């Protein structure tokens, strides 16, 4: 399995973030801690950095949408997409039936 297709369980993600928090004082920077931990758990440092940033947003330590807010946004975007499809179908059906009604009225 290559690293791009790797999926990590929430438990692994939480543990990795916790390890970064706990080992931050032992490294020169947060990035150094992230790089060290990422190598140990088998993910890229960028992946772990994103997990840490999301955890910070969820905890209120960093500005940005929380995980719950992101899920809600995705759900609303799906709903908007479905509603647009439905509206287009209804618009086409309305035009079809309106034309059929006009055709029926003008036939001798």
C-alpha positions in Angstrom: 0.0 0.0 0.0 1.5 3.4 -1.0 1.4 6.3 1.4 -1.1 8.3 -0.7 -3.8 5.6 -0.4 -3.1 4.8 3.3 -6.0 5.4 5.6 -5.4 5.8 9.3 -7.9 5.0 12.0 -9.0 7.8 14.3 -7.2 6.1 17.2 -3.9 6.2 15.3 -4.5 9.9 14.3 -5.3 10.8 17.9 -2.3 9.0 19.3 0.0 10.6 16.8 -1.3 14.1 17.6 -0.9 13.4 21.3 2.6 12.2 20.7 3.4 15.4 19.0 2.0 17.4 21.9 3.9 15.4 24.5 7.2 15.5 22.7 7.1 19.1 21.6 9.4 20.2 24.5 12.0 17.7 23.4 12.4 19.2 19.9 13.5 22.6 18.6 10.1 23.2 16.9 6.7 21.7 16.4 7.7 20.8 12.9 10.7 18.8 14.2 8.4 16.9 16.5 5.9 16.3 13.7 8.7 15.0 11.4 10.0 12.7 14.1 6.6 11.2 15.0 5.5 10.9 11.3 8.6 8.8 10.6 7.7 6.5 13.5 4.0 6.0 12.5 4.6 5.7 8.8 2.8 8.8 7.5 4.2 11.9 5.8 5.0 14.9 8.0 2.5 17.0 6.0 -0.3 14.5 6.8 0.5 14.6 10.5 0.8 18.4 10.4 -2.7 18.6 9.0 -4.0 16.3 11.8 -2.3 18.5 14.4 -3.7 21.7 12.8 -7.2 20.2 12.8 -6.9 19.1 16.4 -5.8 22.6 17.3 -8.9 24.0 15.5 -11.2 21.5 17.1 -9.7 22.4 20.5 -10.1 26.2 19.9 -6.4 26.8 19.9 -6.3 27.8 16.3 -8.8 29.7 14.1 -10.6 27.7 11.4 -13.5 25.4 11.0 -13.8 22.5 13.4 -14.3 18.9 12.1 -18.0 19.1 12.9 -18.4 22.4 11.0 -16.6 20.9 8.0 -18.9 17.9 8.1 -21.9 20.2 8.2 -20.6 22.2 5.3 -20.1 19.1 3.2 -23.6 17.9 4.0 -25.1 21.3 3.0 -23.1 21.3 -0.2 -24.5 17.8 -1.1 -28.0 19.1 -0.3 -27.6 22.1 -2.5 -26.3 19.9 -5.3 -29.3 17.6 -5.1 -31.7 20.6 -4.9 -30.2 22.1 -8.0 -30.6 18.8 -9.9 -34.2 18.6 -8.7 -34.9 22.2 -9.8 -33.5 21.6 -13.2 -35.6 18.5 -13.7 -38.7 20.4 -12.5 -37.9 23.3 -14.9 -37.5 20.9 -17.8 -40.7 19.1 -17.0 -42.6 22.3 -16.6 -41.4 23.5 -20.0 -42.3 20.2 -21.6 -45.8 20.2 -20.2 -46.3 23.9 -21.0 -45.3 23.2 -24.6 -47.6 20.1 -24.7 -50.5 22.3 -23.4 -49.9 24.9 -26.1 -49.7 22.3 -28.8 -53.0 20.8 -27.6 -54.8 24.1 -27.6 -53.8 25.1 -31.1 -54.7 21.8 -32.8 -57.9 22.0 -34.9 
